[in-house]
Amino acid sequence: MKLTQPRVKNPELTLRIPGPDRKRNVAAYTYRVNYRAPDPRATGCVTTWDVGGGRLPYQVALERTEAGLLRWHCSCADAVYRGERLQHYHCKHVAGLLDCLPAMD
């Protein structure tokens, strides 16, 4: 099937998720795809997003392990510290993305 529309080079997605303040007021976060693997079923990095809108810019990445499992990574402090202790923990940046993406295998 031939695409009739040109592919967007760096698609963006804006999500409203809890913000960086102590009251966790909802804020707009922008996700911009900056890498997509040519073969999403191959082992390694599947895709990465740059995330803006909080105190600092972050990067979210999706990795496919050699066993074929998908692992999410985020550069935010919450993911780094809690992700080390809790195996299936996802920070708000990953959780927001998971809420709007189709199921992946």
PyMOL CGO cylinders between C-alpha atoms (Angstrom):
from pymol import cmd
from pymol.cgo import CYLINDER

trace = [
    CYLINDER, 0.00, 0.00, 0.00, 1.43, 3.35, -1.01, 0.3, 1, 1, 1, 1, 1, 1,
    CYLINDER, 1.43, 3.35, -1.01, 1.18, 6.27, 1.39, 0.3, 1, 1, 1, 1, 1, 1,
    CYLINDER, 1.18, 6.27, 1.39, -0.75, 9.19, -0.04, 0.3, 1, 1, 1, 1, 1, 1,
    CYLINDER, -0.75, 9.19, -0.04, 0.37, 11.61, 2.65, 0.3, 1, 1, 1, 1, 1, 1,
    CYLINDER, 0.37, 11.61, 2.65, 4.03, 12.43, 3.30, 0.3, 1, 1, 1, 1, 1, 1,
    CYLINDER, 4.03, 12.43, 3.30, 5.35, 11.11, 6.59, 0.3, 1, 1, 1, 1, 1, 1,
    CYLINDER, 5.35, 11.11, 6.59, 5.76, 13.69, 9.32, 0.3, 1, 1, 1, 1, 1, 1,
    CYLINDER, 5.76, 13.69, 9.32, 9.46, 13.99, 10.08, 0.3, 1, 1, 1, 1, 1, 1,
    CYLINDER, 9.46, 13.99, 10.08, 9.17, 14.60, 13.84, 0.3, 1, 1, 1, 1, 1, 1,
    CYLINDER, 9.17, 14.60, 13.84, 5.57, 14.11, 14.93, 0.3, 1, 1, 1, 1, 1, 1,
    CYLINDER, 5.57, 14.11, 14.93, 4.49, 15.82, 18.14, 0.3, 1, 1, 1, 1, 1, 1,
    CYLINDER, 4.49, 15.82, 18.14, 1.94, 14.88, 20.74, 0.3, 1, 1, 1, 1, 1, 1,
    CYLINDER, 1.94, 14.88, 20.74, 0.69, 17.13, 23.54, 0.3, 1, 1, 1, 1, 1, 1,
    CYLINDER, 0.69, 17.13, 23.54, -0.66, 15.49, 26.68, 0.3, 1, 1, 1, 1, 1, 1,
    CYLINDER, -0.66, 15.49, 26.68, -2.13, 16.94, 29.84, 0.3, 1, 1, 1, 1, 1, 1,
    CYLINDER, -2.13, 16.94, 29.84, -0.57, 15.16, 32.80, 0.3, 1, 1, 1, 1, 1, 1,
    CYLINDER, -0.57, 15.16, 32.80, 0.17, 16.15, 36.43, 0.3, 1, 1, 1, 1, 1, 1,
    CYLINDER, 0.17, 16.15, 36.43, 2.62, 19.03, 36.44, 0.3, 1, 1, 1, 1, 1, 1,
    CYLINDER, 2.62, 19.03, 36.44, 5.89, 19.58, 38.25, 0.3, 1, 1, 1, 1, 1, 1,
    CYLINDER, 5.89, 19.58, 38.25, 4.50, 21.66, 41.14, 0.3, 1, 1, 1, 1, 1, 1,
    CYLINDER, 4.50, 21.66, 41.14, 3.71, 20.21, 44.57, 0.3, 1, 1, 1, 1, 1, 1,
    CYLINDER, 3.71, 20.21, 44.57, -0.04, 20.44, 43.95, 0.3, 1, 1, 1, 1, 1, 1,
    CYLINDER, -0.04, 20.44, 43.95, 0.45, 18.42, 40.74, 0.3, 1, 1, 1, 1, 1, 1,
    CYLINDER, 0.45, 18.42, 40.74, -1.78, 20.78, 38.77, 0.3, 1, 1, 1, 1, 1, 1,
    CYLINDER, -1.78, 20.78, 38.77, -2.38, 19.43, 35.29, 0.3, 1, 1, 1, 1, 1, 1,
    CYLINDER, -2.38, 19.43, 35.29, 0.08, 20.82, 32.72, 0.3, 1, 1, 1, 1, 1, 1,
    CYLINDER, 0.08, 20.82, 32.72, 0.70, 20.37, 29.01, 0.3, 1, 1, 1, 1, 1, 1,
    CYLINDER, 0.70, 20.37, 29.01, 3.69, 18.20, 28.10, 0.3, 1, 1, 1, 1, 1, 1,
    CYLINDER, 3.69, 18.20, 28.10, 4.91, 17.92, 24.52, 0.3, 1, 1, 1, 1, 1, 1,
    CYLINDER, 4.91, 17.92, 24.52, 6.33, 14.64, 23.23, 0.3, 1, 1, 1, 1, 1, 1,
    CYLINDER, 6.33, 14.64, 23.23, 8.38, 14.78, 20.04, 0.3, 1, 1, 1, 1, 1, 1,
    CYLINDER, 8.38, 14.78, 20.04, 9.54, 11.60, 18.31, 0.3, 1, 1, 1, 1, 1, 1,
    CYLINDER, 9.54, 11.60, 18.31, 13.24, 11.91, 17.53, 0.3, 1, 1, 1, 1, 1, 1,
    CYLINDER, 13.24, 11.91, 17.53, 14.10, 8.32, 16.58, 0.3, 1, 1, 1, 1, 1, 1,
    CYLINDER, 14.10, 8.32, 16.58, 12.23, 5.33, 15.20, 0.3, 1, 1, 1, 1, 1, 1,
    CYLINDER, 12.23, 5.33, 15.20, 13.98, 2.07, 14.44, 0.3, 1, 1, 1, 1, 1, 1,
    CYLINDER, 13.98, 2.07, 14.44, 13.71, 0.90, 10.82, 0.3, 1, 1, 1, 1, 1, 1,
    CYLINDER, 13.71, 0.90, 10.82, 12.65, -2.52, 12.16, 0.3, 1, 1, 1, 1, 1, 1,
    CYLINDER, 12.65, -2.52, 12.16, 10.56, -2.11, 15.34, 0.3, 1, 1, 1, 1, 1, 1,
    CYLINDER, 10.56, -2.11, 15.34, 10.73, -5.86, 16.02, 0.3, 1, 1, 1, 1, 1, 1,
    CYLINDER, 10.73, -5.86, 16.02, 14.54, -5.88, 16.18, 0.3, 1, 1, 1, 1, 1, 1,
    CYLINDER, 14.54, -5.88, 16.18, 16.41, -6.00, 19.50, 0.3, 1, 1, 1, 1, 1, 1,
    CYLINDER, 16.41, -6.00, 19.50, 17.50, -2.60, 20.85, 0.3, 1, 1, 1, 1, 1, 1,
    CYLINDER, 17.50, -2.60, 20.85, 16.04, 0.86, 20.79, 0.3, 1, 1, 1, 1, 1, 1,
    CYLINDER, 16.04, 0.86, 20.79, 12.59, 0.94, 19.17, 0.3, 1, 1, 1, 1, 1, 1,
    CYLINDER, 12.59, 0.94, 19.17, 11.84, 4.65, 19.50, 0.3, 1, 1, 1, 1, 1, 1,
    CYLINDER, 11.84, 4.65, 19.50, 12.70, 7.73, 21.56, 0.3, 1, 1, 1, 1, 1, 1,
    CYLINDER, 12.70, 7.73, 21.56, 10.75, 10.85, 22.45, 0.3, 1, 1, 1, 1, 1, 1,
    CYLINDER, 10.75, 10.85, 22.45, 11.92, 14.24, 23.72, 0.3, 1, 1, 1, 1, 1, 1,
    CYLINDER, 11.92, 14.24, 23.72, 9.56, 15.47, 26.45, 0.3, 1, 1, 1, 1, 1, 1,
    CYLINDER, 9.56, 15.47, 26.45, 9.13, 19.15, 27.28, 0.3, 1, 1, 1, 1, 1, 1,
    CYLINDER, 9.13, 19.15, 27.28, 6.78, 21.10, 29.52, 0.3, 1, 1, 1, 1, 1, 1,
    CYLINDER, 6.78, 21.10, 29.52, 8.03, 20.32, 33.01, 0.3, 1, 1, 1, 1, 1, 1,
    CYLINDER, 8.03, 20.32, 33.01, 10.89, 21.76, 35.01, 0.3, 1, 1, 1, 1, 1, 1,
    CYLINDER, 10.89, 21.76, 35.01, 13.47, 20.10, 32.76, 0.3, 1, 1, 1, 1, 1, 1,
    CYLINDER, 13.47, 20.10, 32.76, 13.45, 18.42, 29.36, 0.3, 1, 1, 1, 1, 1, 1,
    CYLINDER, 13.45, 18.42, 29.36, 13.45, 14.61, 29.51, 0.3, 1, 1, 1, 1, 1, 1,
    CYLINDER, 13.45, 14.61, 29.51, 13.85, 11.72, 27.12, 0.3, 1, 1, 1, 1, 1, 1,
    CYLINDER, 13.85, 11.72, 27.12, 11.64, 8.63, 27.02, 0.3, 1, 1, 1, 1, 1, 1,
    CYLINDER, 11.64, 8.63, 27.02, 12.85, 5.51, 25.22, 0.3, 1, 1, 1, 1, 1, 1,
    CYLINDER, 12.85, 5.51, 25.22, 11.30, 2.17, 24.34, 0.3, 1, 1, 1, 1, 1, 1,
    CYLINDER, 11.30, 2.17, 24.34, 13.68, -0.79, 24.18, 0.3, 1, 1, 1, 1, 1, 1,
    CYLINDER, 13.68, -0.79, 24.18, 13.11, -4.33, 22.91, 0.3, 1, 1, 1, 1, 1, 1,
    CYLINDER, 13.11, -4.33, 22.91, 15.14, -6.88, 24.88, 0.3, 1, 1, 1, 1, 1, 1,
    CYLINDER, 15.14, -6.88, 24.88, 16.72, -10.00, 23.41, 0.3, 1, 1, 1, 1, 1, 1,
    CYLINDER, 16.72, -10.00, 23.41, 13.81, -11.96, 24.91, 0.3, 1, 1, 1, 1, 1, 1,
    CYLINDER, 13.81, -11.96, 24.91, 11.44, -9.77, 22.85, 0.3, 1, 1, 1, 1, 1, 1,
    CYLINDER, 11.44, -9.77, 22.85, 10.03, -7.89, 25.84, 0.3, 1, 1, 1, 1, 1, 1,
    CYLINDER, 10.03, -7.89, 25.84, 9.47, -4.13, 25.74, 0.3, 1, 1, 1, 1, 1, 1,
    CYLINDER, 9.47, -4.13, 25.74, 11.11, -1.94, 28.41, 0.3, 1, 1, 1, 1, 1, 1,
    CYLINDER, 11.11, -1.94, 28.41, 10.41, 1.73, 28.99, 0.3, 1, 1, 1, 1, 1, 1,
    CYLINDER, 10.41, 1.73, 28.99, 13.07, 4.19, 30.14, 0.3, 1, 1, 1, 1, 1, 1,
    CYLINDER, 13.07, 4.19, 30.14, 12.80, 7.85, 31.16, 0.3, 1, 1, 1, 1, 1, 1,
    CYLINDER, 12.80, 7.85, 31.16, 15.55, 10.23, 32.16, 0.3, 1, 1, 1, 1, 1, 1,
    CYLINDER, 15.55, 10.23, 32.16, 13.47, 11.90, 34.90, 0.3, 1, 1, 1, 1, 1, 1,
    CYLINDER, 13.47, 11.90, 34.90, 14.52, 11.47, 38.53, 0.3, 1, 1, 1, 1, 1, 1,
    CYLINDER, 14.52, 11.47, 38.53, 11.29, 9.67, 39.43, 0.3, 1, 1, 1, 1, 1, 1,
    CYLINDER, 11.29, 9.67, 39.43, 11.95, 6.91, 36.87, 0.3, 1, 1, 1, 1, 1, 1,
    CYLINDER, 11.95, 6.91, 36.87, 15.61, 6.64, 37.80, 0.3, 1, 1, 1, 1, 1, 1,
    CYLINDER, 15.61, 6.64, 37.80, 15.07, 6.26, 41.57, 0.3, 1, 1, 1, 1, 1, 1,
    CYLINDER, 15.07, 6.26, 41.57, 11.77, 4.38, 41.71, 0.3, 1, 1, 1, 1, 1, 1,
    CYLINDER, 11.77, 4.38, 41.71, 12.40, 2.34, 38.58, 0.3, 1, 1, 1, 1, 1, 1,
    CYLINDER, 12.40, 2.34, 38.58, 15.49, 0.81, 40.17, 0.3, 1, 1, 1, 1, 1, 1,
    CYLINDER, 15.49, 0.81, 40.17, 13.44, -0.51, 43.11, 0.3, 1, 1, 1, 1, 1, 1,
    CYLINDER, 13.44, -0.51, 43.11, 10.05, -1.27, 41.53, 0.3, 1, 1, 1, 1, 1, 1,
    CYLINDER, 10.05, -1.27, 41.53, 10.21, -3.57, 38.52, 0.3, 1, 1, 1, 1, 1, 1,
    CYLINDER, 10.21, -3.57, 38.52, 7.04, -2.49, 36.67, 0.3, 1, 1, 1, 1, 1, 1,
    CYLINDER, 7.04, -2.49, 36.67, 7.00, 1.16, 37.77, 0.3, 1, 1, 1, 1, 1, 1,
    CYLINDER, 7.00, 1.16, 37.77, 6.36, 3.85, 35.12, 0.3, 1, 1, 1, 1, 1, 1,
    CYLINDER, 6.36, 3.85, 35.12, 6.84, 7.56, 35.76, 0.3, 1, 1, 1, 1, 1, 1,
    CYLINDER, 6.84, 7.56, 35.76, 4.14, 10.03, 34.70, 0.3, 1, 1, 1, 1, 1, 1,
    CYLINDER, 4.14, 10.03, 34.70, 5.92, 10.73, 31.40, 0.3, 1, 1, 1, 1, 1, 1,
    CYLINDER, 5.92, 10.73, 31.40, 5.80, 7.06, 30.36, 0.3, 1, 1, 1, 1, 1, 1,
    CYLINDER, 5.80, 7.06, 30.36, 2.33, 6.48, 31.86, 0.3, 1, 1, 1, 1, 1, 1,
    CYLINDER, 2.33, 6.48, 31.86, 0.92, 9.42, 29.86, 0.3, 1, 1, 1, 1, 1, 1,
    CYLINDER, 0.92, 9.42, 29.86, 2.41, 8.04, 26.67, 0.3, 1, 1, 1, 1, 1, 1,
    CYLINDER, 2.41, 8.04, 26.67, 1.12, 4.53, 27.39, 0.3, 1, 1, 1, 1, 1, 1,
    CYLINDER, 1.12, 4.53, 27.39, -2.41, 5.90, 27.88, 0.3, 1, 1, 1, 1, 1, 1,
    CYLINDER, -2.41, 5.90, 27.88, -2.58, 7.24, 24.34, 0.3, 1, 1, 1, 1, 1, 1,
    CYLINDER, -2.58, 7.24, 24.34, -0.56, 4.67, 22.35, 0.3, 1, 1, 1, 1, 1, 1,
    CYLINDER, -0.56, 4.67, 22.35, -2.08, 1.50, 20.91, 0.3, 1, 1, 1, 1, 1, 1,
    CYLINDER, -2.08, 1.50, 20.91, -1.15, -1.77, 22.62, 0.3, 1, 1, 1, 1, 1, 1,
    CYLINDER, -1.15, -1.77, 22.62, 2.28, -2.98, 21.56, 0.3, 1, 1, 1, 1, 1, 1,
    CYLINDER, 2.28, -2.98, 21.56, 3.80, -6.43, 21.55, 0.3, 1, 1, 1, 1, 1, 1,
]
cmd.load_cgo(trace, "trace")
